[in-house]
Amino acid sequence: MDELISLAKTAWLTVRDVLPIAAILFGFQVFVLRRPIPNLRRVLLGFVFVLIGLALFLEGLEAALFPLGRLMAMQLTHPDFIGGAAASLAWQDYYWVYIFGAAIGFATTVAEPALLAVAMKANQVSGGTVGVWGLRVAVALGVAIGIALGAFRIVTGTPLHWYIIVGYIFVVIQTAFAPRQILALAYDTGGVTTSTVTVPLVAALGLGLASTIPGRSPVLDGFGLIAFASLFPMMTVMGYAQLSEWRARRAARRRLAEQAVADADAEIRRLDID
């Protein structure tokens, strides 16, 4: 019974959050553009599916994944698991925390519906140049690196702003060398990662770590992982584009070299015949 009540509350909150979006879309179509809504029945059915799917999805996260994420953070930082007294532990002793942070960051990003939607649109607009799976993996790797580094920051208690400043300096430098056609998409992927799945799990992990590691404050140290999750995907997506461009240039040079060798052989055979 409690589960049904909780699901009903989640469904109501979902309806409340989605209705303004629907009102803006329908309002602009009818009152600004003054055009009828095409396939109205299909559009309304789609909104119903969105509401049901979001409600079930959020309720499932709240019931299973969020508590499990907090529990894992507490267990991974417990001295009994690490094998030492809490006061004598060094940052190297928390290596399982970094591995778990990277793994959960990668998995949640690959499962992120917003990222899938952006990747599919980018694939369509680019005519297949931007691969759906390649973009998702590149973004997920960036989030994995960011969460692992953010967990390291919580463990060591170092200031957040230095990581962010250095990271954005690196992004600015990388921007000068990355292919121009990928820059806007790379910047957008930083915002895509802070969505439905990733944010709650990452926030739960950060607060769990800050609550269990001695000397850390949940308020001062528990937040900030989402900043890492937004920063590093920009680097990895630009790096993915740079790597793809380099491989394409290398393949083109190889084809030119092979063609030059073939032309030279043909010329030698022609001279021999003469």
C-alpha positions as CSV (number, residue, x, y, z in Angstrom):
1,M,0.0,0.0,0.0
2,D,2.8,2.4,0.9
3,E,4.4,1.7,-2.5
4,L,1.2,2.6,-4.3
5,I,0.9,5.8,-2.3
6,S,4.5,6.7,-3.1
7,L,4.0,5.9,-6.8
8,A,0.9,8.1,-6.9
9,K,2.8,11.0,-5.3
10,T,5.6,10.6,-7.8
11,A,3.1,10.5,-10.7
12,W,1.5,13.7,-9.5
13,L,4.8,15.4,-9.2
14,T,5.7,14.2,-12.7
15,V,2.5,15.6,-14.1
16,R,3.0,18.9,-12.3
17,D,6.5,19.2,-13.8
18,V,5.6,18.1,-17.4
19,L,2.4,20.2,-17.7
20,P,4.2,23.5,-18.1
21,I,6.3,22.1,-20.9
22,A,3.2,20.8,-22.7
23,A,1.5,24.1,-22.1
24,I,4.3,26.1,-23.7
25,L,4.6,23.8,-26.7
26,F,0.9,23.7,-27.3
27,G,0.5,27.4,-26.6
28,F,3.1,28.5,-29.1
29,Q,1.8,26.1,-31.7
30,V,-1.8,27.3,-31.4
31,F,-1.6,31.0,-30.3
32,V,1.7,32.2,-31.8
33,L,2.2,30.1,-34.9
34,R,-1.6,29.7,-35.3
35,R,-1.3,26.3,-36.8
36,P,-3.2,23.1,-35.8
37,I,-1.2,20.4,-34.0
38,P,-0.5,17.6,-36.4
39,N,-1.3,14.1,-35.3
40,L,-2.9,15.4,-32.1
41,R,-4.0,12.0,-30.9
42,R,-0.5,10.6,-31.3
43,V,1.1,13.5,-29.6
44,L,-1.3,13.3,-26.6
45,L,-0.6,9.5,-26.3
46,G,3.1,10.2,-26.4
47,F,2.8,12.7,-23.5
48,V,0.9,10.0,-21.5
49,F,3.7,7.5,-22.2
50,V,6.2,10.1,-21.1
51,L,4.4,10.7,-17.8
52,I,4.0,7.0,-17.0
53,G,7.6,6.2,-18.0
54,L,9.0,9.1,-15.9
55,A,6.9,8.2,-12.9
56,L,7.9,4.6,-12.9
57,F,11.5,5.4,-13.6
58,L,11.8,7.9,-10.8
59,E,10.0,5.7,-8.3
60,G,12.4,2.8,-9.3
61,L,15.4,5.0,-8.7
62,E,14.2,6.1,-5.3
63,A,13.3,2.6,-4.2
64,A,16.3,0.8,-5.4
65,L,19.3,2.6,-6.9
66,F,19.6,5.6,-4.6
67,P,19.6,3.7,-1.3
68,L,22.0,1.1,-2.8
69,G,24.3,3.9,-3.9
70,R,24.4,5.4,-0.4
71,L,24.9,2.0,1.1
72,M,27.8,1.2,-1.2
73,A,29.5,4.5,-0.3
74,M,29.3,3.8,3.4
75,Q,30.5,0.2,3.0
76,L,33.4,1.0,0.7
77,T,34.7,3.6,3.2
78,H,34.2,1.5,6.3
79,P,37.5,0.7,8.1
80,D,36.5,-2.9,8.4
81,F,36.4,-3.2,4.6
82,I,39.5,-1.2,3.9
83,G,41.4,-3.0,6.6
84,G,42.7,-0.3,8.9
85,A,41.9,2.2,11.6
86,A,40.0,5.2,10.3
87,A,42.6,7.7,11.6
88,S,45.5,5.9,9.9
89,L,44.0,5.5,6.4
90,A,45.6,7.3,3.5
91,W,44.1,8.3,0.2
92,Q,45.6,5.3,-1.5
93,D,43.6,3.0,0.8
94,Y,40.3,4.1,-0.8
95,Y,41.1,2.8,-4.3
96,W,37.9,0.8,-4.3
97,V,36.0,4.1,-3.9
98,Y,37.6,5.5,-7.0
99,I,36.9,2.3,-9.0
100,F,33.3,2.3,-7.9
101,G,32.9,6.0,-8.6
102,A,34.2,5.5,-12.1
103,A,32.1,2.5,-12.8
104,I,28.9,4.0,-11.5
105,G,29.6,7.2,-13.4
106,F,30.1,5.3,-16.7
107,A,27.1,3.1,-16.2
108,T,24.6,5.9,-15.3
109,T,25.8,8.0,-18.2
110,V,25.4,5.3,-20.7
111,A,21.8,4.8,-19.4
112,E,21.1,8.5,-19.4
113,P,18.0,9.1,-21.6
114,A,19.0,12.7,-22.3
115,L,22.4,11.7,-23.6
116,L,20.8,9.0,-25.9
117,A,18.4,11.6,-27.3
118,V,21.2,14.1,-28.0
119,A,23.4,11.4,-29.5
120,M,20.6,10.3,-31.9
121,K,19.9,13.8,-33.0
122,A,23.6,14.5,-33.5
123,N,23.8,11.4,-35.6
124,Q,20.9,12.4,-37.7
125,V,22.0,16.0,-38.3
126,S,25.6,15.0,-39.1
127,G,24.5,12.4,-41.6
128,G,26.1,9.6,-39.6
129,T,29.4,11.3,-39.0
130,V,28.8,11.4,-35.3
131,G,28.2,7.9,-34.1
132,V,25.6,7.3,-31.4
133,W,27.5,4.7,-29.5
134,G,30.9,6.5,-29.9
135,L,29.5,9.7,-28.5
136,R,27.8,7.9,-25.6
137,V,31.0,6.1,-24.7
138,A,33.1,9.3,-25.0
139,V,30.8,11.1,-22.6
140,A,30.6,8.2,-20.2
141,L,34.4,8.0,-20.0
142,G,34.5,11.7,-19.2
143,V,31.9,11.2,-16.4
144,A,33.8,8.2,-15.1
145,I,37.1,10.1,-14.9
146,G,35.3,13.1,-13.3
147,I,33.6,11.1,-10.6
148,A,36.7,9.2,-9.8
149,L,38.7,12.4,-9.4
150,G,35.8,14.0,-7.5
151,A,35.9,11.0,-5.1
152,F,39.6,11.6,-4.7
153,R,38.9,15.2,-3.8
154,I,36.5,14.2,-1.1
155,V,38.9,11.7,0.3
156,T,41.8,14.1,0.4
157,G,39.7,17.2,1.4
158,T,41.4,19.4,-1.2
159,P,39.7,22.6,-2.4
160,L,37.2,22.1,-5.2
161,H,37.9,25.3,-7.1
162,W,41.5,24.4,-8.0
163,Y,40.2,21.3,-9.9
164,I,37.6,23.3,-11.7
165,I,39.9,26.2,-12.6
166,V,42.6,23.9,-14.0
167,G,40.0,21.8,-15.8
168,Y,38.4,24.7,-17.6
169,I,41.9,26.0,-18.5
170,F,42.5,22.7,-20.1
171,V,39.2,22.8,-21.9
172,V,40.0,26.3,-23.3
173,I,43.4,25.1,-24.6
174,Q,41.8,21.9,-26.1
175,T,39.2,24.0,-27.8
176,A,41.8,25.7,-29.9
177,F,42.9,22.3,-31.4
178,A,39.7,20.4,-31.6
179,P,37.6,20.2,-34.8
180,R,35.3,23.2,-35.0
181,Q,32.2,21.1,-36.0
182,I,32.4,19.2,-32.7
183,L,32.9,22.1,-30.2
184,A,29.2,23.0,-29.6
185,L,28.3,19.4,-29.2
186,A,31.1,18.8,-26.8
187,Y,30.1,21.8,-24.7
188,D,26.4,20.6,-24.7
189,T,27.4,17.1,-23.5
190,G,28.5,18.7,-20.2
191,G,24.9,19.7,-19.5
192,V,23.4,16.5,-20.8
193,T,25.2,14.4,-18.1
194,T,23.5,16.4,-15.3
195,S,20.1,14.9,-15.9
196,T,17.6,12.3,-14.5
197,V,19.8,9.3,-13.8
198,T,23.3,10.7,-13.2
199,V,22.6,13.6,-10.8
200,P,20.7,11.8,-8.0
201,L,23.1,8.8,-8.0
202,V,26.2,11.0,-8.1
203,A,24.9,13.3,-5.4
204,A,24.0,10.3,-3.2
205,L,27.6,9.0,-3.7
206,G,29.2,12.3,-2.8
207,L,27.1,12.8,0.3
208,G,27.7,9.2,1.4
209,L,31.4,9.6,1.1
210,A,31.5,12.9,2.9
211,S,29.3,11.5,5.7
212,T,31.5,8.4,6.3
213,I,35.1,9.6,5.7
214,P,36.5,11.1,9.0
215,G,37.0,14.8,9.0
216,R,34.8,15.5,6.0
217,S,31.6,17.7,6.0
218,P,28.6,16.7,3.9
219,V,27.9,20.4,3.3
220,L,31.5,21.4,2.3
221,D,32.7,18.2,0.8
222,G,29.7,16.2,-0.2
223,F,28.7,18.4,-3.1
224,G,30.8,19.1,-6.2
225,L,30.8,15.7,-7.9
226,I,28.3,17.0,-10.5
227,A,30.7,19.7,-11.4
228,F,33.3,17.1,-12.3
229,A,30.6,15.1,-14.2
230,S,29.9,18.2,-16.3
231,L,33.5,19.2,-16.9
232,F,35.3,16.1,-18.1
233,P,32.9,15.0,-20.8
234,M,33.8,18.1,-22.8
235,M,37.4,17.0,-22.7
236,T,36.7,13.4,-23.7
237,V,34.3,14.4,-26.5
238,M,36.8,16.8,-28.0
239,G,39.5,14.2,-27.5
240,Y,37.4,11.6,-29.3
241,A,36.9,14.1,-32.2
242,Q,40.6,14.8,-32.3
243,L,41.4,11.1,-32.4
244,S,38.9,10.4,-35.1
245,E,40.3,13.3,-37.2
246,W,43.9,12.1,-36.7
247,R,42.9,8.6,-37.8
248,A,41.1,9.9,-40.8
249,R,44.1,12.0,-41.8
250,R,46.4,9.0,-41.3
251,A,44.1,6.8,-43.4
252,A,44.1,9.4,-46.2
253,R,47.9,9.7,-46.1
254,R,48.2,5.9,-46.3
255,R,45.8,5.8,-49.3
256,L,47.9,8.5,-51.1
257,A,51.1,6.6,-50.3
258,E,49.6,3.3,-51.7
259,Q,48.4,5.1,-54.7
260,A,51.8,6.7,-55.3
261,V,53.5,3.3,-55.0
262,A,50.9,1.8,-57.4
263,D,51.5,4.6,-59.9
264,A,55.3,4.2,-59.7
265,D,55.0,0.5,-60.3
266,A,52.8,1.1,-63.3
267,E,55.3,3.6,-64.7
268,I,58.2,1.2,-64.2
269,R,56.3,-1.6,-66.0
270,R,55.5,0.8,-68.8
271,L,59.2,1.8,-69.2
272,D,60.3,-1.8,-69.1
273,I,57.8,-2.6,-71.9
274,D,59.1,0.3,-73.9
